Amino acid sequence: MNELLKTQWATDVPATDPRFVIAVMTRIEQRRFAREVAMTAALTALAAALLWWLVPVATTTWNDIAPYAGNAAILLSLMGVTIALPQFFPARN
């Protein structure tokens, strides 16, 4: 019996088993995917509930500020161009 154990301990065992590693990684990824799907579904439901709650308030607010929306759009466009346009050109020395 001792000789059998000695030979088993002395044999060269591969460092890793590729099939085992792939199986473990597959299980980990499946759990991670399920967790991400659950988190995305929960956040989507929360966002839908928040929108359902806020749309009536936003509608009445929009009706109050709608006459000024064109001016605000022009202002935001000019601000965006002024701030973003220099970012597209590299700095020159």
N, C-alpha and C positions, 0 to 999 in steps of 0.2 A: 504494500500500500504506500509506503514511504517513497518508493522509486517512482510510482505513478504520479504522486504529487510533485516530486522533484522535476520530472519531465514536463509536466503541465506548466509549472512556474518558469521553467527554463525556456520554453518555446517563445519565439518572437511573436508577440501579439501586435497587430496593426494599431497605430496610434488612434485612428478614428475609423468608424464605420460609416461610409458615405450615405448608405441607405437610411441608417438610424438618424444621422444628422439632418437629412432632408425631411424625414418623417417628423422629427421634433420641430424643425423650422416651419413646416407646413401647419402643424397644430398651433404654433405660436401666431402665425400670420392669420389663421382662421379666427382665432380668438380676438386678435387685434382688429380684424375687419368687422367682426360682429359688434365689437365695442364702438368702433367708429360709426357704423350704421345706426346703432342705437342712439349715440350722441347726436348725430345729424338729424335723426327723426325727432328726437326730443326738442332740439333747438328749433327745428322747423315748426313744430306744433306750438312752441312758445312764441315764436315770431308771428304765427297766424293769429294766435289769441291776442297778442299785443296789438296787431293791426286791427282786428275786429273791435277792440276796445277804443282805439285812438282815431279811427276813420271819421266818426261823427264830429269829433272835436276839430280834426284837421279840415274837414269840409266847411264848417262854419268859419274857421279862421281863413281858409283860402278865399271864400266869398268876400270876406272883409278886405283882403289885401290884393285881390285879383287886378284891380285897376293899376296897381303899381308894379305888377309882375314884369311887364315889359321893360321898365326902367331898371329893375333889379337884374334882369337877364343881361342887359347891355352892360351894366356896371360890373357884374361878375365876369363877363367875357373879356372886358378890357383889363380887369385885374389879373385874370388868368393869363392873358397874352403877355402882359407886362412882367409877370413873375416867371412864367414858364419859358418864354421865348429865349432869354439869355442862357437857359440851361441846355439848349440844343446846340449851341456853338461853343467850341472849346476856347479856353482862355488863351489870349495871345499876349506874349511878352513884348 
